[in-house]
């Protein structure tokens, strides 16, 4: 049973819906793009550069639909499609549903749809559940230069906020673009610095993207949005310690960031304040999480509204850590080009950038014999073995049954690694492989850009095909195809709730029921 909605809550919800409705119509356009450096007058005299939070808030408030280049809109649609498909695949496989279970137990005001739940949940709860589902398979996109899984924090927050506010498809898409551009720029200001300190930038940076997306949808002005971003800084979190024992805490990170973004926006709408110097301050994000306050944040934020990073977000062709992808594709290329059989392979050497080692290659014993299906996603040895044995790496590769397969484990022990200095890293996830055959022949392939990146793109039809395969696991083929068409036409919808309701009908199978197939 849902709780009754108090008068003040009804009033606030009505206000958000009116704001979202008004934004779906053309309004008089303000001067755009804004100047690259925004200034404000210091009361004591002189000119003072605005803080990062203030600059992001102005960008979020002023951006209009017609300001966004059509390739950016097209990319945003595909990334939303891909993210939702990843969540539906997890639901269909019966994994990643713990956050949904908690959300259903807690109940609350019915506002937004969660994947696999026909009863609407409070917007923060739906964002939490969807974030976990969408990231659980580690199949969702990555912006390489910022080191963040961008869409999996921003999209769940934007979806939940938009449905709660009765927003249009255009308002949902523009909010997602604003959120993605924000999270990316915050990550790019300190590339790899979060990783090296053990923090997950997907959630640490993503909470700001989720916050600004929700703030846009809820109609917060620049002042309130800056406060929301200040609040979000105290909610930023996410540790890489899951790598120590294969725990599945990583999928919680984007869900927590997504729900925190909605809560930060709502708190600000009710008058809670947050520090404007949340990014660059003495105790701000960079000082606290990377140990330095001098970063590239000024130059990164200067590009908001001028340069667009959304088209540079990379899709994933494999449901495994992105550090593995180029090496897997290099392996596939050698196998196909040389028509190698498993019996031909004596030794395999994975060629990787140095930062990949701690994520997908060491400690060796855990990578050679993964303890959990989730840990196997971060084992390049296991993934290469699966590719050599099964001819593919898919959502059915990482199951309890497969990680115990004696043949896979034996082949994984043939895999070693070698660190290489790739000029394209960290702007890309490069990699390669050297395979030595039984007759002593050494074969080698290097890929400077992983497939799915802007420099080595997946075709649109392949991205749509990935969605169709993923969504079919939870919805069936016909319903998945219909949903895909509707998601790609979101900008024609006056109320996104009519589309998102289909997510609640996703059905779950028992974990591990699928078996590998060729292809």
CORGIQUI-V77066 format. One record per residue. RES is the residue in one small letter. PHI is phi as a letter, one per 20 degrees, with the letter a starting at -180 (none if undefined). PSI is psi in whole degrees, 0 to 359 (none if undefined). D_CENTER is the distance of its C-alpha to the mean C-alpha in Angstrom with 1 decimal. Layout:
res;phi;psi;d_center
RES;PHI;PSI;D_CENTER
RES;PHI;PSI;D_CENTER
This chain:
res;phi;psi;d_center
x;none;134;32.8
x;e;151;30.9
x;f;149;32.2
x;f;148;34.2
x;e;124;32.6
x;f;164;34.7
x;g;316;36.1
x;f;322;34.1
x;f;319;30.8
x;f;320;32.0
x;f;316;32.9
x;f;317;29.5
x;f;318;27.7
x;f;320;30.2
x;f;313;29.6
x;f;319;25.9
x;f;322;26.7
x;f;319;29.4
x;f;313;27.2
x;f;320;24.5
x;f;316;27.4
x;f;328;29.1
x;f;344;26.1
x;f;349;25.9
x;e;158;29.3
x;f;134;30.2
x;d;164;31.2
x;g;126;33.2
x;e;131;31.0
x;e;172;31.1
x;f;125;31.4
x;b;144;28.2
x;f;161;26.6
x;f;163;27.5
x;g;152;29.3
x;f;329;27.2
x;c;121;28.7
x;e;132;29.2
x;d;155;32.3
x;c;153;33.9
x;f;129;37.5
x;e;124;38.3
x;g;335;41.0
x;e;3;43.0
x;o;151;43.2
x;n;179;41.2
x;d;138;37.8
x;c;132;34.6
x;f;137;31.1
x;f;158;28.6
x;f;167;26.0
x;g;317;22.3
x;f;321;21.6
x;f;322;24.4
x;f;318;23.3
x;f;318;19.8
x;f;320;21.6
x;f;317;24.0
x;g;313;21.4
x;f;324;19.7
x;f;324;23.1
x;e;337;24.7
x;f;133;22.3
x;d;161;23.7
x;g;314;22.7
x;f;348;25.3
x;f;342;24.1
x;e;122;20.9
x;g;145;21.8
x;g;325;21.6
x;f;331;19.5
x;f;317;16.7
x;f;315;17.1
x;f;318;17.2
x;f;318;14.0
x;f;320;12.2
x;f;314;13.9
x;f;323;12.9
x;f;325;9.1
x;f;316;9.8
x;g;312;12.1
x;f;317;10.0
x;f;314;7.3
x;f;320;10.6
x;f;321;12.3
x;f;320;10.3
x;f;320;11.1
x;f;323;14.6
x;f;316;15.1
x;f;317;14.5
x;f;315;16.9
x;f;327;19.3
x;e;354;19.5
x;m;31;20.2
x;c;158;17.6
x;m;18;15.1
x;e;8;17.3
x;f;319;18.6
x;f;323;16.8
x;f;317;18.1
x;f;317;21.5
x;f;316;21.6
x;f;318;20.7
x;f;318;23.5
x;g;321;25.9
x;f;329;25.5
x;m;202;25.9
x;p;188;26.4
x;f;130;26.6
x;f;108;25.3
x;c;319;22.8
x;c;155;19.6
x;e;134;18.8
x;d;144;16.8
x;g;124;16.3
x;n;11;19.6
x;c;113;21.5
x;f;341;24.1
x;e;129;25.0
x;f;152;23.0
x;c;167;21.8
x;g;145;21.5
x;g;314;18.5
x;f;322;17.0
x;f;318;17.7
x;f;320;16.1
x;f;319;12.8
x;f;311;13.1
x;f;315;14.0
x;f;324;11.4
x;f;319;8.5
x;f;315;10.4
x;g;315;11.3
x;f;338;8.1
x;d;351;7.0
x;f;324;10.7
x;e;355;11.5
x;l;43;9.1
x;d;357;9.2
x;e;167;5.8
x;f;165;5.5
x;b;136;6.2
x;e;111;8.4
x;f;312;11.3
x;f;333;13.7
x;e;347;11.7
x;m;26;10.3
x;d;143;6.8
x;e;98;3.3
x;f;303;3.7
x;f;331;3.7
x;f;345;3.0
x;e;316;5.4
x;f;315;7.2
x;f;311;7.9
x;g;322;9.4
x;f;314;11.3
x;f;318;12.5
x;g;312;13.6
x;f;317;15.5
x;f;318;17.1
x;f;319;18.1
x;f;320;19.7
x;f;325;21.4
x;e;356;22.8
x;m;36;23.8
x;f;161;22.0
x;e;168;22.3
x;f;323;19.8
x;f;320;20.3
x;f;325;19.6
x;f;312;16.3
x;f;318;15.3
x;f;326;16.6
x;f;319;15.0
x;f;321;11.5
x;f;314;12.7
x;g;314;14.3
x;f;317;11.3
x;f;313;9.2
x;f;323;12.4
x;f;308;13.1
x;g;320;10.2
x;f;312;10.7
x;f;323;14.4
x;f;320;14.5
x;f;321;12.8
x;f;342;15.1
x;f;339;18.0
x;b;66;18.1
x;g;129;16.6
x;m;353;16.5
x;f;322;18.5
x;f;314;16.1
x;g;315;15.7
x;f;341;19.5
x;e;2;20.1
x;n;14;18.1
x;d;146;15.4
x;e;105;11.6
x;f;340;10.4
x;g;315;6.8
x;e;323;9.0
x;f;317;12.1
x;e;327;11.0
x;f;331;8.2
x;f;330;11.2
x;f;322;13.1
x;f;316;10.7
x;f;320;10.8
x;f;314;14.5
x;f;329;15.5
x;f;313;14.0
x;f;321;16.0
x;f;319;18.9
x;f;313;19.2
x;f;321;19.3
x;f;358;21.8
x;m;24;23.9
x;f;141;24.1
x;f;179;26.0
x;g;321;25.4
x;f;311;27.3
x;f;324;25.4
x;f;321;22.0
x;f;321;23.0
x;f;319;24.1
x;f;319;20.8
x;f;322;19.0
x;f;321;21.8
x;f;318;21.3
x;g;328;17.5
x;g;328;18.6
x;e;355;20.5
x;d;356;17.6
x;f;135;15.3
x;a;172;15.1
x;p;112;13.7
x;d;149;15.9
x;e;9;15.8
x;f;348;19.0
x;g;335;17.7
x;f;342;18.6
x;f;329;22.2
x;b;11;22.8
x;m;15;19.9
x;f;153;19.0
x;e;48;16.0
x;e;337;15.0
x;g;319;11.6
x;f;339;10.2
x;f;331;11.9
x;g;307;10.1
x;f;327;7.2
x;f;316;10.0
x;f;319;12.4
x;f;320;10.7
x;f;313;10.4
x;f;325;14.0
x;f;324;15.2
x;f;317;14.2
x;f;318;16.4
x;f;320;19.1
x;f;317;19.3
x;f;318;19.9
x;f;321;22.4
x;f;317;24.1
x;f;325;24.6
x;f;338;26.0
x;e;6;28.6
x;o;359;29.6
x;f;138;27.8
x;d;159;27.6
x;b;155;25.3
x;f;130;26.1
x;f;337;25.7
x;e;30;25.5
x;f;333;22.4
x;e;306;20.9
x;d;3;24.0
x;f;172;26.5
x;g;325;28.7
x;d;29;26.6
x;e;190;23.4
x;g;308;19.9
x;f;322;20.8
x;f;320;24.2
x;f;319;22.9
x;e;332;19.8
x;c;359;21.0
x;m;19;24.7
x;b;147;25.4
x;d;346;25.6
x;e;109;26.3
x;c;188;23.1
x;e;21;22.2
x;f;322;20.9
x;f;311;23.8
x;f;327;23.5
x;f;313;19.8
x;f;335;20.3
x;f;340;23.4
x;e;351;21.3
x;g;126;19.6
x;n;354;21.1
x;d;310;22.8
x;d;145;20.3
x;d;128;17.0
x;e;347;13.9
x;g;318;11.8
x;f;347;13.9
x;e;1;13.1
x;f;131;9.4
x;e;134;10.1
x;e;158;10.0
x;d;124;10.8
x;e;347;14.4
x;c;143;14.5
x;e;63;12.9
x;b;169;13.3
x;g;138;12.4
x;f;336;12.0
x;f;340;15.3
x;e;340;17.1
x;f;312;16.4
x;f;320;19.1
x;f;321;21.6
x;f;317;21.1
x;f;324;21.7
x;f;319;24.6
x;f;314;26.0
x;g;319;25.7
x;f;314;27.5
x;f;316;30.3
x;f;315;30.8
x;f;314;31.0
x;f;321;33.0
x;e;1;35.4
x;l;48;35.5
x;f;140;35.0
x;d;160;35.6
x;g;322;34.5
x;f;341;38.2
x;e;341;38.2
x;e;121;35.5
x;e;303;37.1
x;c;152;34.5
x;c;133;30.9
x;d;116;29.7
x;f;132;26.0
x;d;119;25.7
x;b;157;22.9
x;f;157;22.2
x;g;323;23.3
x;f;341;20.0
x;f;335;19.0
x;g;311;22.0
x;f;339;20.9
x;e;320;17.7
x;c;3;19.0
x;c;338;22.8
x;c;152;24.3
x;f;141;26.0
x;g;315;27.7
x;f;319;29.1
x;f;325;25.8
x;f;327;24.2
x;f;334;27.3
x;c;80;27.5
x;g;139;24.2
x;e;336;24.9
x;c;158;22.1
x;g;326;20.0
x;f;321;16.9
x;f;328;18.8
x;f;331;19.7
x;f;342;16.1
x;d;25;16.7
x;d;108;20.2
x;f;327;20.9
x;f;313;24.5
x;f;318;23.7
x;f;319;21.4
x;f;319;24.1
x;f;317;26.7
x;f;320;24.9
x;f;319;24.8
x;f;323;28.5
x;e;312;29.7
x;e;343;27.8
x;n;7;27.2
x;a;163;23.5
x;c;115;20.3
x;c;189;18.6
x;f;341;17.3
x;e;6;20.9
x;f;325;21.2
x;d;78;19.8
x;c;166;22.3
x;g;321;25.0
x;f;318;27.6
x;f;325;26.2
x;f;350;25.6
x;d;3;29.3
x;f;120;30.5
x;g;323;33.4
x;f;316;33.1
x;f;317;29.4
x;f;325;30.2
x;f;317;33.2
x;f;324;31.4
x;g;327;28.7
x;f;352;31.6
x;e;355;32.6
x;e;126;29.4
x;d;185;29.7
x;b;162;27.8
x;b;132;28.8
x;e;135;27.1
x;c;153;27.2
x;e;105;26.8
x;e;122;24.6
x;f;336;25.1
x;e;351;21.8
x;e;137;19.8
x;e;10;17.6
x;f;338;16.9
x;c;171;16.3
x;d;80;16.0
x;f;172;19.6
x;r;175;21.8
x;a;189;24.8
x;b;148;27.3
x;c;120;31.0
x;d;126;32.7
x;d;124;36.3
x;e;172;38.2
x;f;334;41.2
x;e;6;43.6
x;n;358;42.2
x;f;131;40.5
x;d;123;37.4
x;d;136;34.8
x;c;142;31.9
x;c;137;29.0
x;c;140;26.5
x;c;113;23.5
x;f;338;22.5
x;c;130;19.3
x;f;148;17.0
x;f;138;17.0
x;o;347;14.2
x;e;168;14.4
x;f;334;16.3
x;e;345;19.4
x;b;67;19.3
x;f;152;17.6
x;f;147;17.3
x;f;151;19.6
x;g;319;18.6
x;f;331;20.6
x;f;323;18.8
x;f;318;15.4
x;f;323;17.4
x;f;322;19.1
x;f;316;16.0
x;f;314;15.2
x;g;315;18.9
x;f;318;19.1
x;f;312;16.2
x;f;328;17.4
x;f;329;20.9
x;g;331;20.5
x;d;336;20.2
x;d;342;22.1
x;n;160;24.5
x;f;314;24.9
x;f;312;26.5
x;f;324;24.3
x;f;318;21.1
x;f;318;22.7
x;f;316;23.7
x;f;319;20.3
x;g;317;18.8
x;f;317;21.6
x;f;323;21.2
x;f;324;17.5
x;f;352;18.4
x;d;24;21.3
x;g;327;19.6
x;f;351;21.3
x;e;359;24.6
x;e;135;24.0
x;e;339;25.7
x;b;116;24.0
x;f;342;20.6
x;g;331;21.8
x;f;333;23.9
x;e;316;21.0
x;f;340;18.7
x;g;333;21.7
x;f;334;21.3
x;f;329;18.2
x;f;343;20.6
x;e;3;22.8
x;f;135;20.5
x;d;152;22.7
x;d;141;22.1
x;d;170;24.1
x;f;145;25.2
x;g;140;23.0
x;m;14;24.0
x;e;340;26.3
x;e;147;25.1
x;d;154;26.8
x;f;146;26.0
x;c;161;27.4
x;f;169;28.1
x;p;none;26.5
